Amino acid sequence: MPHALPSPELVVVHEEVREALAAGVGVVALESTILAHGLPHPDNVTVAAQIEDAVRAGGAVPATIALLDGVVHVGLGAREVERVCTDPDIAKLSVRDVGVAAALRLSGATTVASTSALARLAGIRVFATGGLGGVHRGASETFDVSADLGVLASTPVLVVCAGVKSILDVAGTLETLETLSVPVLGFRTNAFPGFYLSDSGHEVPWRVETAADAARVVVMRDRLGTDAAGVVLANPLPADRQVDRELHDRLVTEGLALLEREGVHGKDVTPRLLEHFHDHSGGESLRANVELVLSNARLAGEVAVEVAAQSAAPASEAGSAASARA
């Protein structure tokens, strides 16, 4: 853990998470927006437990992050998870919103951007989510680009995700990540996934085959100290578990038209589109969403264990030890 964590009046680290970090055990940060705004109740309560169990199955300790009554919580108990999943006043907080909401003693669920920043604050190096935010279609006119990308450029946390939602400008997102010097790794794939789809139609610049390989990238970048950017580890759904492409494409077209009619923009775009998918896919989008999040959490747990082990080993031994475990 960092030596200068803000006071307990501002940030509370769950006892299990605190002990794991102090002992050098792998810890995985988890966002709370998926619980508050991404999944319907009561599915979100069930999935919250399943996500944490998946991290533990990977060998690491889960740390779901949220802001409750103006206090950042790194790691949630059952009662706090229930509140995040059921409180209609839980806001959606990007990194720019956290300080404001904390000052006003409000509560909120964290996005990829804010979870990454708060994970780094607590000394957590690995974060699991569903899909990364990115460049929105028509961004050349609207300038609508997710804060996730800018935060990743300055926050050395590895984010395990299923790529970006295919409603976004995938090519523009990958180009922006390249411009920001954020490396993108494909986990056992050469294709950048499109959230519900295992292949967005775009390639990844780098490929890794094991959790140990992904961890070695994090540790090596840290030891070289060449930059402070994070790392994206793209973990696709198996092709036979993705949403049917014809159904997917129809829902995207309908969803974009819906946004235009309703005048939805900014941070409200993704929740509204997810709602449309959930309401009109016959349960397929929810099924895929849950499966990819659980897969990402399990992989993140494995990577976090490797990051902890390799970080503790001398530089001359880290590579050979990781290769032996792989």
Residue pairs with C-beta under 8 A, 6 or more apart in sequence:
1 13
1 18
1 21
1 22
1 122
1 123
2 121
2 122
2 123
5 11
5 13
5 121
5 122
5 123
6 72
6 121
9 71
10 71
10 72
10 102
11 71
11 72
11 74
11 118
11 121
11 122
12 71
12 72
12 73
12 74
13 21
13 74
13 75
13 122
14 63
14 73
14 74
14 75
14 76
14 77
15 75
16 61
16 75
17 27
17 61
17 63
17 74
17 75
17 122
17 124
18 75
19 25
20 26
20 27
20 60
20 61
21 27
21 122
21 123
21 124
24 308
24 311
24 312
25 60
25 61
25 305
25 308
26 59
26 60
26 61
26 126
26 301
26 303
26 304
26 305
26 306
26 307
26 308
26 309
27 60
27 61
27 62
27 63
27 124
27 125
27 126
27 304
28 55
28 58
28 60
28 61
28 62
28 63
28 124
28 126
28 127
28 128
28 297
28 300
28 301
28 304
29 63
29 64
29 65
29 74
29 115
29 116
29 118
29 119
29 122
29 124
29 126
29 127
29 128
29 157
30 51
30 52
30 55
30 62
30 63
30 64
30 65
30 115
30 127
30 128
30 129
30 297
31 64
31 65
31 109
31 110
31 111
31 112
31 114
31 115
31 127
31 129
32 64
32 65
32 66
32 76
32 84
32 109
32 110
32 115
33 92
33 109
33 110
33 111
34 44
34 47
34 129
34 130
34 293
35 44
35 45
35 47
35 48
35 64
35 81
35 84
35 85
35 109
36 44
36 66
36 84
36 85
36 87
36 90
36 92
36 109
37 90
37 92
37 109
37 271
38 44
38 130
38 271
38 274
38 289
39 47
39 286
39 289
39 290
40 278
40 286
41 85
41 86
42 85
43 286
43 290
44 85
45 81
45 82
45 85
45 86
47 290
47 293
48 64
48 81
48 84
48 85
49 81
50 290
50 294
51 62
51 64
51 128
51 293
51 294
51 297
52 62
52 64
52 297
54 294
54 295
54 297
54 298
54 301
55 61
55 62
55 128
55 297
55 298
55 300
55 301
55 304
56 62
56 301
57 298
57 301
58 211
58 297
58 298
58 299
58 300
58 301
58 302
58 303
58 304
58 305
59 301
59 302
59 304
59 305
60 126
60 300
60 301
60 302
60 304
60 305
62 75
62 297
62 301
63 74
63 75
63 119
63 122
63 124
64 75
64 76
64 81
64 84
65 72
65 73
65 74
65 75
65 76
65 110
65 114
65 115
65 118
65 119
66 72
66 73
66 76
66 80
66 84
66 90
66 107
66 108
66 109
66 110
67 73
67 93
67 98
67 101
67 102
67 106
67 107
67 108
67 109
67 110
68 80
68 83
68 84
68 107
69 105
69 106
69 107
70 101
70 102
70 103
70 104
70 105
70 106
70 107
71 102
72 98
72 102
72 118
73 80
74 118
74 119
74 122
74 124
76 84
83 90
83 107
84 90
84 109
87 107
89 107
90 107
90 108
90 109
91 97
91 101
91 106
91 107
91 108
91 109
92 108
92 109
92 111
92 267
92 271
93 101
93 108
93 109
93 110
93 111
93 114
94 111
94 113
94 114
94 147
94 267
95 111
95 113
95 114
95 116
95 117
95 147
95 151
96 147
97 108
97 114
98 108
98 110
98 114
98 117
98 118
101 107
101 108
110 118
111 133
111 147
111 148
112 127
112 129
112 132
112 133
112 146
112 148
112 151
112 159
112 161
113 133
113 146
113 147
113 148
113 150
113 151
114 151
115 127
115 129
116 127
116 148
116 151
116 152
116 155
116 157
116 159
116 230
117 151
117 155
119 125
119 127
119 157
120 155
120 156
120 157
124 157
125 156
125 157
125 158
125 218
125 304
125 307
125 311
126 157
126 158
126 160
126 218
126 300
126 303
126 304
126 307
127 157
127 158
127 159
127 160
127 300
128 159
128 160
128 161
128 293
128 296
128 297
128 299
128 300
128 301
129 159
129 160
129 161
129 293
129 296
130 161
130 162
130 195
130 289
130 292
130 293
130 296
131 161
131 162
131 163
131 164
131 165
131 195
131 292
132 146
132 148
132 159
132 161
132 163
132 164
132 173
132 232
133 146
133 147
133 148
133 149
133 164
133 168
133 270
134 145
134 146
134 148
134 149
134 164
134 165
134 168
134 169
134 170
134 172
134 173
134 176
135 144
135 145
135 146
135 149
135 168
135 169
135 172
135 173
135 175
135 176
136 142
136 144
136 145
136 146
136 168
136 169
136 269
137 167
137 168
137 169
137 256
138 144
139 145
139 169
139 172
142 265
144 265
144 266
144 269
145 176
149 173
149 176
149 177
149 180
149 182
150 180
151 230
152 159
152 177
152 180
152 182
152 229
152 230
152 232
153 180
153 181
153 182
153 229
153 230
154 228
154 229
155 228
155 229
155 230
156 218
156 221
156 222
156 228
156 229
156 230
157 230
157 231
158 214
158 217
158 218
158 230
158 231
158 232
158 233
158 300
158 303
158 307
159 230
159 231
159 232
159 233
160 187
160 233
160 235
160 296
160 297
160 299
160 300
160 303
161 232
161 233
161 234
161 235
161 296
162 193
162 195
162 234
162 235
162 236
162 237
162 292
162 295
162 296
163 170
163 192
163 193
163 194
163 195
163 200
163 234
163 236
164 170
164 173
164 194
164 195
164 200
165 194
165 195
165 196
165 270
165 273
166 194
166 195
166 196
166 197
166 200
166 248
166 252
167 252
167 255
167 256
167 269
167 270
167 273
170 192
170 194
170 200
170 201
170 202
171 202
174 184
174 192
174 202
177 184
177 232
178 205
180 229
181 227
181 229
182 229
182 230
182 231
182 232
183 205
183 206
183 217
183 221
183 229
183 231
183 232
184 192
184 204
184 205
184 206
184 232
184 234
185 204
185 206
185 207
185 208
185 214
185 217
185 231
185 232
185 233
185 234
186 192
186 204
186 206
186 207
186 208
186 234
186 236
187 207
187 208
187 214
187 233
187 234
187 235
187 236
187 299
188 207
188 208
188 209
189 198
189 199
189 204
189 207
189 234
189 236
190 203
190 204
190 207
191 198
191 199
191 200
191 201
191 202
191 203
191 204
191 236
192 199
192 200
192 202
192 203
192 204
192 234
193 199
193 200
193 234
193 235
193 236
193 237
194 200
194 201
195 292
196 237
196 242
196 243
196 248
196 277
196 285
196 288
196 289
196 292
197 237
197 242
197 243
197 245
197 248
198 236
198 237
198 238
198 239
198 241
198 242
199 236
199 239
204 234
208 214
208 217
208 233
209 326
210 326
211 299
211 302
211 303
211 305
211 306
211 326
212 306
212 310
212 322
212 323
212 325
212 326
213 322
213 326
214 231
214 233
214 303
214 306
215 303
215 304
215 306
215 307
215 309
215 310
215 322
216 306
216 310
216 318
216 319
216 322
217 231
218 231
218 303
218 307
219 307
219 310
219 311
219 318
221 227
221 231
222 311
223 315
233 299
233 303
235 292
235 295
235 296
235 299
236 242
237 288
237 291
237 292
237 295
241 288
241 291
242 248
242 288
243 281
243 284
243 285
243 288
244 284
247 281
247 284
251 276
251 277
251 280
251 281
251 285
254 276
254 280
255 272
255 273
255 276
255 277
258 264
258 272
258 273
258 276
259 265
259 269
259 272
259 273
262 272
264 272
274 285
274 289
277 285
278 285
278 286
306 322
306 325
309 321
309 322
309 325
310 318
310 321
310 322
311 318
313 321
